[in-house]
């Protein structure tokens, strides 16, 4: 490859974009097959000249030819840096990120799209590049681009944000503070056109919402309240496999209870940072975060002004407040679980267990595991044949098999109290198909202590025996297996019910 980039600066505009077309074609065609060609172009001085071309917008010229040169320069950066971490770093060191961020506000939408595409590539798995993109104040413009009516624009914008957020919790917080949540949720229902870019935007948005929800209960609440659940459920039935996979991923994260957060858990010892004497409580150094102490102090002052100077009172109130917050957020997680099932998410997730795509299958199983944690969902699980689906499924990876086993165990642990009463009610009043599903599920999941109530007092045994006379071999098999399971449980007697040992022979 001759070092022709040194000649680029001396060419006129028309010649420049023809030359850049050649570089884009060459680097793009060889990037996945011959990374050494990318490096050769860079080593011959390409990047510094490309960065100079990216800065051409500062000259004030806005001709079609100049815009084409700038766009092709951004495309060249994308192609040269594709899956090449060292070149991504070189672009930053050559000063390429600030002009690309500025080009997000360029009047020509094709230039905007090319600049966003370059930033998306540069941000992927490169923390230093991510930080500089954020420091250059790219977030406000990227969030505006999420609302664009041009599907190609919002696809690139959500892609940049997704790469910035990935494995970067601090940037995720900045993205949320900048107001990204609602426009990202809006992309789930984008009806701008039916192009592939729109579908890809939905996929990227679902993935991003799953990342937002993964470790933040507050954000999970906001995602559900702002209307993400229903479009995510609708996406489960898309013809696009990747769209189904990402929506299952997002729903799975929304349905999981988040436990063990260092931000919201206080050690019991912290609540006892004082000793007593005849004069009253004497505070010891408090280990609370200053923000917690300030918040609790303000509330304490409003309620009990004379105690506002006491660190111990402030600290104990902080414990109460954060304990309440923990309980509140747990309740919100359970509401998400119930909301997903109530809005029709259960059946499509169960259908995805039939997928031959291991990743899609696992995301569906993980989401179902979350839904099974809510008592309000157990009856619906059983009504639609979910237990049989979990038992009969052919799962591709071991992690999915383990997840399904844990889901069945979770359902089993909830078959008591009001859940059991509801299932018994269904077994009395529902149509025959539902009655049989309930009886089959209870045969596998109920405790031995409840067998008489279910199968004798409420005619569950009759329902199982009826399956043996079915014309369907599958129903006959299901009934036989359920009866075998019941028989095994009946033989497992408690020590109180067991027959007494035979007397020792007397000699």
NUKOLTI-669996 format. One record per residue (C-alpha): x, y, z. Coordinates in steps of 0.25 Angstrom, whole numbers, padded with zeros to 4 digits, always signed. Last residue first. Example, Ala and Ser with C-alpha at 12.3 -4.5 7.8 and 13.67 -1.06 7.14 Angstrom:
% NUKOLTI-669996
+0055-0004+0029;+0049-0018+0031;
END
This chain:
% NUKOLTI-669996
-0141-0263+0298;-0150-0252+0295;-0151-0248+0280;-0150-0232+0279;-0163-0227+0275;-0166-0222+0261;-0163-0208+0258;-0175-0198+0259;-0182-0195+0245;-0178-0181+0240;-0188-0169+0243;-0179-0162+0253;-0166-0165+0246;-0172-0158+0234;-0176-0166+0222;-0170-0166+0208;-0179-0177+0202;-0189-0166+0198;-0179-0158+0191;-0175-0170+0182;-0189-0173+0179;-0192-0158+0175;-0180-0158+0166;-0185-0171+0159;-0199-0165+0158;-0192-0153+0151;-0184-0161+0142;-0196-0169+0137;-0204-0157+0135;-0194-0150+0127;-0192-0163+0118;-0207-0164+0116;-0208-0150+0112;-0196-0151+0102;-0203-0164+0096;-0215-0156+0093;-0228-0164+0093;-0230-0162+0108;-0233-0173+0117;-0221-0171+0126;-0224-0157+0126;-0237-0160+0134;-0228-0166+0145;-0221-0152+0147;-0235-0145+0148;-0240-0155+0158;-0228-0154+0167;-0230-0139+0167;-0244-0141+0173;-0244-0129+0183;-0244-0138+0196;-0236-0149+0191;-0226-0143+0181;-0223-0129+0187;-0227-0130+0202;-0221-0144+0203;-0208-0140+0196;-0206-0128+0204;-0196-0134+0215;-0188-0140+0204;-0184-0126+0198;-0190-0122+0185;-0181-0120+0173;-0181-0132+0164;-0196-0137+0166;-0199-0122+0167;-0195-0120+0153;-0203-0131+0147;-0215-0127+0155;-0214-0113+0151;-0212-0117+0136;-0224-0126+0137;-0233-0116+0143;-0229-0106+0132;-0233-0116+0121;-0246-0119+0128;-0251-0105+0128;-0249-0098+0142;-0258-0099+0154;-0253-0109+0163;-0239-0110+0159;-0238-0095+0158;-0243-0094+0173;-0232-0104+0177;-0222-0096+0170;-0227-0083+0177;-0226-0090+0191;-0212-0095+0188;-0207-0081+0185;-0215-0075+0197;-0207-0084+0206;-0197-0094+0200;-0191-0098+0187;-0180-0087+0187;-0168-0095+0190;-0172-0104+0178;-0172-0092+0168;-0157-0088+0173;-0153-0103+0171;-0159-0103+0157;-0151-0090+0154;-0138-0095+0160;-0139-0107+0151;-0142-0098+0139;-0130-0090+0142;-0121-0102+0144;-0125-0107+0130;-0123-0093+0124;-0109-0093+0130;-0106-0107+0124;-0108-0102+0110;-0118-0107+0099;-0131-0110+0107;-0141-0120+0102;-0154-0116+0109;-0163-0126+0115;-0162-0122+0130;-0163-0107+0127;-0174-0108+0118;-0182-0118+0127;-0180-0107+0138;-0184-0096+0129;-0198-0102+0125;-0205-0089+0123;-0212-0091+0137;-0200-0095+0144;-0192-0082+0141;-0205-0074+0143;-0206-0081+0157;-0192-0077+0161;-0192-0063+0156;-0199-0056+0168;-0189-0063+0177;-0177-0056+0170;-0164-0063+0169;-0168-0071+0157;-0167-0058+0149;-0152-0057+0151;-0150-0072+0147;-0158-0069+0135;-0149-0058+0131;-0137-0067+0132;-0143-0078+0124;-0146-0068+0113;-0132-0063+0113;-0127-0077+0112;-0136-0081+0100;-0131-0068+0093;-0116-0072+0096;-0118-0086+0092;-0125-0083+0079;-0133-0096+0075;-0145-0089+0081;-0156-0097+0088;-0153-0090+0101;-0158-0077+0094;-0172-0083+0095;-0172-0081+0110;-0167-0067+0108;-0179-0064+0099;-0189-0070+0109;-0184-0062+0121;-0183-0048+0116;-0198-0046+0114;-0199-0032+0122;-0203-0039+0135;-0190-0047+0134;-0181-0035+0132;-0189-0027+0143;-0188-0038+0153;-0173-0039+0152;-0172-0023+0152;-0180-0023+0164;-0171-0032+0171;-0159-0023+0168;-0167-0011+0173;-0169-0019+0186;-0154-0021+0188;-0152-0006+0185;-0161-0002+0196;-0155-0012+0206;-0141-0007+0203;-0146+0007+0204;-0152+0005+0217;-0139-0001+0223;-0132+0011+0217;-0141+0021+0224;-0140+0013+0237;-0125+0012+0237;-0124+0026+0233;-0133+0029+0245;-0123+0022+0254;-0111+0030+0248;-0118+0043+0250;-0121+0039+0265;-0107+0035+0267;-0101+0047+0260;-0108+0056+0270;-0109+0070+0266;-0123+0069+0261;-0129+0063+0274;-0135+0077+0278;-0141+0079+0265;-0149+0066+0265;-0158+0064+0253;-0152+0075+0243;-0138+0073+0249;-0139+0058+0248;-0143+0059+0233;-0131+0068+0230;-0121+0059+0238;-0126+0047+0231;-0123+0054+0217;-0109+0059+0222;-0106+0045+0229;-0109+0038+0216;-0101+0048+0208;-0089+0047+0217;-0089+0031+0215;-0091+0025+0229;-0079+0020+0237;-0082+0028+0249;-0071+0031+0260;-0076+0029+0274;-0088+0036+0280;-0091+0037+0295;-0105+0034+0299;-0110+0038+0313;-0103+0045+0324;-0103+0033+0333;-0095+0025+0322;-0099+0018+0309;-0090+0014+0298;-0092+0018+0283;-0090+0013+0269;-0101+0002+0270;-0107+0004+0256;-0094+0002+0249;-0093-0011+0256;-0105-0016+0249;-0098-0014+0235;-0106-0005+0226;-0111-0009+0212;-0115+0000+0202;-0102+0004+0194;-0096-0009+0196;-0107-0016+0189;-0109-0030+0194;-0121-0034+0186;-0128-0030+0173;-0141-0037+0170;-0142-0042+0156;-0154-0039+0147;-0148-0026+0141;-0135-0033+0137;-0143-0045+0131;-0152-0035+0123;-0139-0029+0117;-0133-0042+0113;-0146-0047+0107;-0147-0034+0099;-0133-0036+0094;-0135-0051+0090;-0148-0048+0083;-0142-0036+0075;-0130-0046+0072;-0140-0056+0066;-0147-0046+0057;-0161-0052+0054;-0166-0044+0066;-0174-0051+0077;-0166-0047+0089;-0166-0032+0083;-0180-0031+0088;-0176-0034+0102;-0165-0023+0101;-0176-0014+0096;-0184-0016+0108;-0173-0015+0119;-0167-0002+0115;-0178+0008+0119;-0171+0018+0127;-0175+0011+0140;-0168-0001+0137;-0155+0006+0133;-0156+0015+0145;-0158+0003+0155;-0146-0004+0149;-0138+0009+0150;-0140+0009+0165;-0136-0005+0166;-0123-0003+0159;-0113-0015+0156;-0118-0021+0144;-0129-0011+0140;-0121-0001+0132;-0114-0013+0125;-0127-0019+0121;-0132-0006+0116;-0120-0005+0107;-0122-0018+0101;-0137-0015+0099;-0132-0002+0092;-0122-0009+0083;-0133-0019+0079;-0143-0007+0076;-0132+0000+0068;-0129-0012+0060;-0144-0013+0056;-0144+0001+0052;-0131-0001+0044;-0138-0012+0037;-0148-0003+0032;-0163-0004+0036;-0164+0011+0037;-0166+0022+0048;-0174+0012+0057;-0164+0012+0068;-0170+0004+0080;-0158+0000+0086;-0151+0013+0082;-0159+0020+0092;-0153+0013+0104;-0140+0018+0099;-0146+0032+0098;-0151+0031+0112;-0138+0026+0119;-0128+0035+0112;-0130+0047+0121;-0116+0052+0124;-0117+0046+0138;-0119+0033+0132;-0107+0034+0123;-0099+0039+0135;-0103+0027+0143;-0099+0018+0132;-0086+0025+0131;-0082+0022+0145;-0087+0007+0143;-0077+0005+0131;-0078-0010+0127;-0086-0006+0115;-0092+0008+0116;-0083+0014+0106;-0086+0003+0096;-0101+0004+0098;-0100+0019+0097;-0093+0018+0083;-0103+0008+0078;-0115+0016+0083;-0109+0027+0074;-0106+0019+0062;-0120+0013+0062;-0126+0027+0065;-0120+0032+0052;-0123+0021+0043;-0138+0021+0047;-0139+0036+0043;-0150+0042+0051;-0140+0046+0062;-0144+0044+0076;-0131+0036+0080;-0123+0047+0073;-0127+0056+0084;-0121+0046+0094;-0108+0046+0086;-0107+0061+0086;-0108+0062+0101;-0098+0050+0103;-0087+0055+0094;-0082+0065+0105;-0067+0064+0101;-0065+0057+0114;-0075+0046+0111;-0067+0043+0098;-0054+0044+0106;-0058+0034+0116;-0063+0024+0106;-0050+0025+0098;-0042+0022+0111;-0051+0011+0114;-0049+0004+0101;-0058-0009+0099;-0067-0002+0088;-0066+0013+0089;-0058+0015+0076;-0068+0007+0068;-0080+0015+0073;-0072+0028+0072;-0070+0024+0057;-0084+0021+0055;-0089+0034+0062;-0080+0042+0052;-0085+0034+0040;-0100+0037+0044;-0097+0052+0047;-0091+0053+0033;-0103+0047+0027;-0112+0056+0034;-0105+0068+0028;-0107+0080+0038;-0095+0075+0047;-0099+0074+0062;-0093+0060+0063;-0081+0066+0056;-0076+0072+0069;-0074+0058+0075;-0066+0054+0063;-0058+0066+0064;-0055+0063+0079;-0052+0048+0077;-0041+0049+0066;-0030+0056+0074;-0018+0047+0069;-0018+0040+0083;-0032+0036+0082;-0031+0030+0068;-0018+0023+0072;-0026+0016+0084;-0037+0011+0074;-0025+0007+0065;-0019-0002+0076;-0033-0008+0079;-0036-0013+0065;-0050-0019+0064;-0053-0008+0053;-0044+0004+0055;-0040+0005+0040;-0054+0004+0036;-0060+0014+0046;-0049+0024+0043;-0052+0022+0028;-0066+0025+0030;-0063+0038+0038;-0054+0042+0026;-0065+0038+0016;-0075+0047+0023;-0065+0059+0024;-0062+0057+0009;-0077+0056+0005;-0080+0069+0013;-0069+0076+0006;-0075+0072-0008;-0089+0076-0004;-0085+0090+0000;-0085+0094+0015;-0073+0103+0017;-0071+0109+0030;-0057+0105+0032;-0060+0098+0044;-0067+0087+0036;-0053+0083+0031;-0049+0077+0045;-0052+0063+0040;-0043+0065+0029;-0031+0068+0038;-0035+0056+0047;-0034+0047+0034;-0020+0054+0031;-0015+0050+0045;-0021+0036+0043;-0015+0032+0030;+0000+0033+0033;+0006+0021+0026;+0005+0013+0039;-0010+0015+0039;-0012+0009+0025;-0002-0003+0029;-0010-0005+0042;-0023-0007+0034;-0016-0016+0024;-0011-0024+0036;-0025-0027+0040;-0027-0036+0028;-0040-0043+0028;-0049-0035+0036;-0044-0022+0032;-0041-0026+0018;-0054-0021+0010;-0056-0010+0020;-0041-0005+0018;-0041-0005+0003;-0055+0001+0001;-0053+0011+0011;-0039+0015+0005;-0044+0015-0009;-0056+0024-0005;-0046+0033+0002;-0039+0035-0011;-0052+0039-0018;-0055+0048-0006;-0042+0055-0008;-0042+0057-0023;-0054+0065-0022;-0050+0074-0011;-0036+0078-0017;-0024+0069-0014;-0012+0075-0006;-0017+0069+0008;-0018+0055+0002;-0004+0054-0003;+0001+0049+0010;-0010+0039+0010;-0004+0032-0003;+0006+0025+0006;+0007+0013-0004;+0000+0000+0000;
END
